[in-house]
Amino acid sequence: MSSVAELRTLVADIRMSLDSGESPCKIVDALVRERGARRRYNCGSDHLRLAGVTASCTSENHLLGAWVRAAERRIAKETAK
């Protein structure tokens, strides 16, 4: 599992890329290439695993947002301990 600091950095980097208008699909491709993310398609939904956080979504364009929300939930859970 990744540290809270690493997750916060990933979330901030992803949000910055999205805010700059970069395509979510291109961001996911870069995360797979550069950060070791795993992406797969199964039974009508896309799945993304990065830094110990997994998310799934039926829309490829919203997969990254689902991952960010899952990462934020993990951060909140870890900081509440």
C-alpha positions in Angstrom: 0.0 0.0 0.0 1.2 3.5 -0.8 1.7 6.2 1.7 -0.8 9.0 2.2 1.8 11.5 0.9 2.2 9.5 -2.3 -1.5 9.3 -2.8 -2.0 13.0 -2.2 0.7 13.7 -4.8 -0.9 11.4 -7.3 -4.3 13.0 -6.8 -2.9 16.5 -7.1 -1.0 15.6 -10.3 -4.1 14.0 -11.8 -6.3 16.9 -11.0 -3.8 19.3 -12.4 -3.6 17.3 -15.7 -7.4 17.2 -15.9 -7.7 20.9 -15.1 -5.3 21.7 -17.9 -7.6 20.0 -20.4 -5.7 16.8 -20.9 -7.7 13.8 -22.1 -8.5 11.3 -19.2 -7.6 8.4 -21.5 -4.2 10.0 -22.2 -3.6 10.5 -18.5 -4.4 6.9 -17.8 -2.1 5.7 -20.6 0.7 7.8 -19.1 0.1 6.4 -15.6 0.3 2.9 -17.0 3.6 3.7 -18.8 5.2 5.9 -16.1 3.8 4.9 -12.8 3.0 1.2 -13.1 -0.8 1.5 -13.1 -2.8 -1.4 -14.3 -5.8 -1.0 -16.5 -8.2 -3.7 -17.7 -11.6 -4.0 -19.2 -13.9 -6.7 -17.8 -17.6 -7.4 -18.1 -18.5 -4.0 -19.4 -16.4 -1.9 -17.1 -12.9 -0.4 -17.0 -10.7 -1.0 -14.0 -7.7 1.0 -12.9 -5.3 0.0 -10.1 -2.6 2.5 -9.1 -0.7 2.8 -5.8 -2.8 0.2 -4.1 -6.1 1.9 -5.0 -8.5 0.3 -7.4 -11.5 1.8 -9.1 -13.9 0.8 -11.8 -16.3 2.6 -14.0 -18.5 1.8 -17.0 -17.3 5.0 -18.8 -13.7 5.1 -19.9 -13.8 8.9 -19.6 -14.9 8.8 -16.0 -12.5 6.1 -14.8 -9.9 8.5 -13.6 -12.4 10.5 -11.6 -13.5 7.2 -9.9 -9.9 6.5 -9.1 -9.4 9.9 -7.6 -12.5 9.5 -5.4 -11.3 6.1 -4.2 -7.9 7.5 -3.4 -9.4 10.4 -1.5 -11.5 7.9 0.5 -8.3 5.9 1.3 -6.5 9.1 2.4 -9.4 10.1 4.7 -9.4 6.6 6.2 -5.7 6.5 6.8 -5.6 10.0 8.3 -8.5 9.2 10.6 -6.5 6.5 12.3 
